[in-house]
């Protein structure tokens, strides 16, 4: 791996300390990342604050042009980014390539948007205009599961809106973000974006910082509460994309053999490490046995291996601490339900867990109530769809969900009763840069993606003018 540097005020600099980055497939150190101290965090915030006046006054078309240049630069080195992403995250290389393509798509989408003032009212006596104004310095904090698309979904709208950024990738997956910093140093003015790395010890200083106007955070609901609390002292703007416990409801008119592969993929994508992967599956009594059989077969046939190998379908879990947590879910599943397939960790180096299908498990068990964030899928039976809807909604989370049926109208009627920010029909994990993504209940605050996601990085200013006679 190449040498890595922090990006502060347009310069690539060494960290005050160092941080080992471990390949979760081998448990070996893949690179040594620079680690910032509190002084370097202060330098990054100061640089962003100093760059804000000129960047905010730069015409939005010019800001978009630079963002488009950045997208082109990422695309030109997409294969390199994907290899780094697989090495630090563990995901299969095909998924890493897809993630980097999504990064490019998000940047290009926002590069093409405009932020024109809107006339709210105009008549003979008055004219009222709403101007979308940038906020200032944005702290962008991303998680380790899909680190680059989470980062792009924050920095692209933030920059297009005229804000400057201090980005803090997750401590276990900083490398691809630092590589992005190299491109930013060549393309963007100094201080417009700064990228630092910590060992989970600078988050509170960033979220409390008086010169940071907004925090955009992706992570667990528990950590999101802490971010919200620490930001409260300065009444920062917040976007929180938090945990989920997505339910998929399968109606009784489907063909199990046809849709089981999509359900399995929706549950095991990125080794189940996704806020919107399928985490609970509700199947009608009449098809329960067949679905358990089909899902079990798919789990047994799945290739679990180092993500760098082209044949790998499911990679390792991303880090040791999370690996230990998911092992606890496995043990609970063996006690609370019946294992159809999987149920074990692989006896080899790396944080590998077999894709696991669990049946005959109760709604009050830990695997069903909590977000497992691993390749373990509980399959629950229902007799009446009203019961499935009620059980799907019986959670503190509300990020995503899906309904599966051959009848679109019937599926829509069910989807309209699911309390989630997004409900898919006959698909799952379909996220597009131009479609807003939001959480309900304790799954988040605010919006990412879409034009609504861009507006999250602005402060509307009303110009209320009386016309002179």
N, C-alpha and C positions, 0 to 999 in steps of 0.2 A: 504494500500500500504506500501511497505517496505521503510526503510530509504534510502536516495539517497546521493551519494557523487560524487564530481568531480574526474577525474583521471588526476593526474599531476605527472610526473616522476615516474610512477609505484606505486604511493600511492593514496589511496582513501581518499580524504580530504574534509572538509566542505568548503562551499563557504563563501566569505567575506560578502555576503548578502543572502537574500532568495527571492524566486519567487514562487508565487502561481500558480499551474497548475489546470485549470478548466476543468471539464468534460462537453463537449458541449451538451450532452443530458440532463443534469440536472442543469447546471449552478452552480454546487457546486464544491468547491475545493477538488480535488481528492488526491493531494499530495503537499507537499512543496519541491521545488527543490532548490538545492544550486545554488547560482548565483555568478559568478566570478567578480572580479574587475580588473582594468587594471594591477595591480601588479601580480595577478594570471595568467592573459594572458601572461605577460612577463615570468613568471616562466615556463609556458607550452611551449612557443617557445624556451626558453633556454634549457629545458630538451630535446626537440626534436632535437635541434641542437647538443647537446652533445652526444645524442644516435646515430646520423647519421653515423659517421665514422665506428663504429663497425657493425651496422646493414647493411650498404651498402657493407661491406666486407664479410658478412655472405653468404655462397653459396646459390644461388637461390633455390636449392632443399630443403635446410634447412628452408629457409623463407617460401616456399610453404608448408612444413610439419607443421609448426606452424600455418599457415593460415588454413590448413585442421583441425587441432586440435580445432581451434576457431569455425569453422563451426560445428564440432561435438558437442561442448559445447552449441552452440546456439540451435541446433536441439534437444538436450536433454531437453532443457527448453523452447521449442517452444510454448507450451500452456501458460506458464507464460508470455512470451513476448507478445503473442497475446492479452491476457487480459489487459495488461498494455497499449498496443497500442490502443485498443478499448476505454479504459477509457480516454485517453488523446486526441485521435484523433476523436473518435465518429463513425468510420466506423464499419459496421457489423462484428461480430466476425469471420465469414467465410472468409471475405476479409482480416482481420488481420492475420488469420492463413496462408492464401495464401501469404501474403506479407512476413511473416517470412520464409516460405518455399523458396521464391525467394531469400531472403538474404542468406540462406544456399547454394542454388544452385550457386549464384554468387561467394561466397567465395570458394566453391569447384572447380568451373571452373577455377578461377585464380590460385588457389593452384596447379593445374595440368599443368600450362603453363611453358614455358621455355623462357629464354632471352639469347640465344646464339649469339655470334658474327657472322656476315655474311661476307663471302669473296665476295667482289664486283668485283674484277678482279685479275687474277693471270696468269702470263706467265713467260717466261725465265728471264725477266728483272725486273719485279716488282710484288708486292703483296699489294693489298689494302683491308683493313678490316674495317668494320663498327661495332663498339662496342656500345651497348645500355647502357648508364650510368644513374644512378639515379640522380635526380635533387637536392635533399636536403630536406628541410622541406616543407611539403604540408599543406596548409590550406584548410580543407574540410568543406564547408558550405552547409547544406541541408535545404530543405523546409519542411513545416508541412503536406503536403497532403499525401505523401507516405514516411514518414521520414526515415524508416529503410532501404528500398531498395535503396533510394537515397544515404544514407550514405554508405551502403555496396558497391555500384557501384563506390565509390570514394576510400574508404580505402583499399579495397581488391587489386586493381591493384597498388595503391600507395605503399603498403607494399611489395607486391611481387616484384616490380621493385627495391626495396632497399631504398625507401624514408621513412622518419618518418613523423608523422601526428599530427596536432592539429585540432581536429574536433569540430565544433560548430553547434549542432542541433538547430532547430528553437525554439524560446523562448516559444511557446505554446505547443510544443511536445518534451520535452527533456528527458522524463522518460525512455523510452525503450533504448535510446542511453546511458544513464547513467548506466542502467542495463548491457548493453553490456560492459561498462567500467569495471565492476566487473570481467567479464570473461577475458578481456584483461589483467587485473592486475595479474591474475593467470598464464597466458599462455605466454605473450609476454615480452621481456626484458623491464626494466624501460625506459621510455622516448620514446619508439618506437611509441606509440600512446598515445595521451593526449586528454581528452574530457572535454570541459568547456561549461558552459551555461551562456548566458547573457540575457539582456532585450532589445535586438536589439540596444545595445549601444557600443559593442566592435568590430563590423564588420569592421569598417573603420580602426581601429588600427591593426587588423589582416591583412587586404588586403594591407595596406601600409607598413607593418613591413619589415625592410631591411633584416631580417634573414629568411624570408619566400620566397621560390623559386617559388612556384606555388600556385595558387588559383583554386580550383574546386568548382564551385558554381551552385546551382540550385535554381531558383526563377523567379520572374517576369522580363520582358524585361526592365522595368524602373529601377529596382534595379541592373540588370546586367550591364546597362550603367554606373551606379555609381561605381560598382566593377571594371569595366574596367578602368575607369578614375583614381581611387585611386591606382590601380596596375601599372599604366603607369610610375610613378616616378622611379620605380626600374626595369621596363621592365620585370615584372613577366610573367611566362608562365600562360596561362589561359585556363580553360575549362568552358564554360558557357552554361548551358542547361536552356533555357528561355521559355517564354510563347508561346502559340500556339493558333490558331483558326482553328482547323482541320475541313475540309470539307469532307463529305461523298457524293459521287455521285452514285445514283441508276439508272442503265440503265433500259430500258423499257421492258426487257425480263424476269424479276424476278417475283416470286410469293410474293405479299406483306405479306400475312399471314405467309409465311415461314421465311422471313428475318426480319420482323418488330421486333420480340423479340431480335435479335442480335443488331439491330440498337438502340433500346431502352436501352439495357444493355450497349452498347458502349457510350451512351450519359450520362447515370446516374450512371455509376460505381463511387464509392466513392463520391456519391452525386454530380457528375459532377465536382469534384475538382481534375482535372488531366490535365496536359499540353497537353496530347494526346487523351483525350476523344473527341467524336464527338460533335462539337459545331455548325455546320451548316449542314443541310441535304437538298440535291438537288434531287428532284423527278420529273420524267417526267409527263407532263400534263395528259397523259392517265391513270396514276395510282395515281394521287395526292389525290383525294378524299378518295380512299381506304386506302392509307398510313396514312393520317390524322386520319381516323376512327380507324385503328388498333393501332396506337401509342397512341391515346387518351384513348382507352380501357386499354392498358397496364399501362398507367399512373394512371388511376383511380383505377386499381386493385392492384397496388404496395403497399406493406406494409412499411410505414414510421414509424420508432420507434427507441428507444434506441438500439444502435448496440450490446449491451450485451445480448439482447434477441435473441434467435436462429431464430425466425421467421422474424426478421427485414431484409428487402431487401435494404432499403435506410436509412442511418443514418442522423444525423444533419450535418449542416455546422460546420466547425472546431472551429471558434472563432467569438466573437460578432462583431468585426470590419468588418469581411468579411460578416457576416450575414446582416449587415446594407447595405453593398454595393450591395449584391445580391437582397435585397428588392427593391433597386432602379431599377435594371433590370426588376423586375416584374412589377413595375409601368409603366416603359417605354413600356414594351411589351403590356400592356393593352391599351395604347394610340396608339401604332404603328401597332398593328396586332390584330388578333382574337384569343382568348384563346380557345383551343379545350378541354383542361383538366388542372386542377390545377389552378395556378395563385395566390395562397395564402400561407401565413405562417400558421403553426399550432398554435392554441390557447392553448398553454401549455408551460411548462418550457422547455428550450432547444432551439437550433437554427435550428429549423426544417422548411423546405420549401417543399411544395408539388411538386412532379415532374410535370413539366409544358410543354405542347406542344402548340406552337404558329404557326398559319398559316396566310397566306395573309399579309406578312410583307415584307417591301422593303429592298433592299440591302444596302441602305444608313442609316439604323437605327442603334442605338447603340448596340442592341442585336446581330446584324449580324456583325458589324464592329469590336467590341471589344471582348475580352475574358471574358465571363461571369463567368466562374469557378463555376458554380452551375447547378442544375438539370433543366435547362430551355433550350428547344430545339426548334429553329426556323426551320420550314419546308418550303422550297422555291421551287417553280415550275419552270420548264424549258421546252422549246419546242425542242431545238436542243442541242445535247450534246456539240457542240463547244461552245455554249453560257454558259453552265454549267461549262466547263473547265475554260473559261475566268473569270467567276465570282468567282470560287473557288480560282483562282490565284490572284485575285485583293485584296491583303492584304499584310501588312508588315510582317506577320508571315509566317513560312514555316516549321513547325515541323513534322506534320504527316497528313495523309489523307487516304481515302479508296475509292475503286470502287467496285460496286456490280453488278454481271451479271452472267447469266448461260453460257455465252460464254467466256472462258478464254482468247482467242486471242483478242476479242473485248475489254475486260476489261484491258488487258495489254496495248493495244494501248492508251486507255484513261489514265491509270496510268502513262505512260511514258511522259505525258504532264503536270502532276501535279508538281508544284514547291515546293516540300517538301522533307525533309531529308529521310522520310520513307513514302511509299505508300503501304498500304495493299490491297489485293484483296480478297473479300468475307470473310473478317475478320477485326477486329480492336483491338487495344490494345494488340497485340501479340508481347511482348518484351521478348527476350531470351538472356541469359548472353553471348552467343558466337556470337551474331549478332550485329554489330556496330549500334549505335544510334546517329544520328546527326541532327542538325537544319540547315535549309536554311534561308536566309535573316536575319531578326532580331529575329529569334528563337534560335540563339546560335552560338557558336564558338567551334570548336574542336569535339571530339568524346568520347562517353562513351560506355562501353560494348565492347565485342569482343577483339581480339588481338590488333586491332587498338586503342581501349581504353587503353590497357596496354601501348602501345607505347607513349601515351600522357604524361605518367609519366617518360619518359626517355629523355635524351639528346644524340643523336647519336654522337659518336666520331669516326673520320676517322683516321686510322693509314695507312699512305701512305709510303710504303717502297720500296726502290730500292734494288734489290738483287745484292750482290757482285759477281764478276766473280770468 
